[in-house]
Amino acid sequence: MSHPPAFHYRCARCGRTYPGDRLRYTCPHDQGNLDIVLDYAALRARLSPDTFPGAGAEPSQWRYLPLLPIADPGGQGTPLRRVGWTPLYAPPRLRAALGLPHLVLKDESPNPTASFKDRASALVVAHARQTHAQVLITASTGNAGAALAGMAAAVGARAVILAPRRAPEAKIAQLLIYGARVVLVDGTYDDAFDLSVRAAAELGWYCRNTGYNPFTAEGKKTAGLEIWEQCLRDDPAPQRWHIFVPVGDGNIISGVYKGLWDLQQLGWLPQLPRLHGVQAAGSAAIAQAWAAGHDTIRPVQARTLADSIAVDLPRDGYRALRAVRATGGRYWVVSDDDILAALAMLGRAGIFVEPAAAAAFAGVRQAREQGYLTADDPVLVLLTGSGLKDIAAARQAVTPPPVVAPGDLDHLRSLLTATQGGTT
């Protein structure tokens, strides 16, 4: 088994450091989120940006194993090993429609459970196995839980998922089909989060919760490493790039930032691209703090059809603010109508995503309409989950199909030649 790189924990708020000798969840001084800080001097001595990750590196997030704080997880031939190394699209019709000829979309739906959250869950499951944890628990609106359930099933681990009762049925079904123990909480995601933390502490279980567990950001940082390898490494001016990320609890954007920050500490990325967070108007606690220019994130009553980013109190909000401020980006707020319009627009380009992913694209549309983005700007949109995760929302973005009687060709012809309802 390979040896992971040396690391220590550092509180994102107060800066206190703690040894990396065991799993620590939050800073005992102020309960701030913990960053995992690698031994960059040792890594620089044995790695080179010209040869990393190297020819023949496997097409998954494990190609970056020397920069991940765990040993090789094994699991060859299982979904655990397939997570990451997701594709980029450069759809000409969307580029033309937005006047952004350098637009690219990074599609996370090919991951084994069809969302970005596989990145965190694969790494967390691997870490839990290496620490001999018997049961893993998480709170989730669906995607993080599905990712944990799927990765746990792949290696025969036990998973317990607490989900709010309002979570989409497709996501609940996915949790159950993977064999996880699922309990619905008659409340919000935040209620499920708090209960799962208590259960983990009292029952001695391994807690996967987003943001709360520092290893979740380490899994998600692999997207930042991929973006570097796919887009930034050969660009002489990487700071030109704008990267749009949907934001709920803040852990995805803080994870992407962590991957890019790691590369900067190694001296491999001289300037960071600009990170932009996009929140739904009904769940915009972080965006509100950013607009007010302070670090105090006040909880909201989340109301949005984009359930994956519906959060009352973001658990990684402080680091999500840091990611945007440190890179010169900004936060964007989009309505549910904007999200549905973006979902439909992406669909007409052959890309089917869930509402949270469409929110990031809606943010790009808003930025372009306001003149913030120009035709010269390279833009990457992180599409975080498949549209099959939430069919009910997809139905709201389109017109229901008409019905014809069997054999009624005249009616069919009239429908297909009408101004509304399609084309032949």
Secondary structure, DSSP 8 states (H G I E B T S, - for coil): ------EEEEETTT--EEESSS---B-TTT--BEEEEE-HHHHHHH--TTTSS-TT--SSGGGGGGGSSS-----TTSGGGG-----EE--HHHHHHHT-TTEEEEE-TTSTTSBTTHHHHHHHHHHHHHTT-SEEEEE-SSHHHHHHHHHHHHHT-EEEEEEETTS-HHHHHHHHHTT-EEEEESS-HHHHHHHHHHHHHHHT-EE--TTTSHHHHHHHHHHHHHHIIIIITT-S-GGG-EEEEE-SSSHHHHHHHHHHHHHHHHTS-SS--EEEEEEEGGG-HHHHHHHHTSS---------S-GGG--SS-TTHHHHHHHHHHHT--EEEE-HHHHHHHHHHHHTTT--B-HHHHHHHHHHHHHHHTTSS-TT--EEEEE-BBGGG-HHHHHHTS-------TT-HHHHHHHHHSSSS---
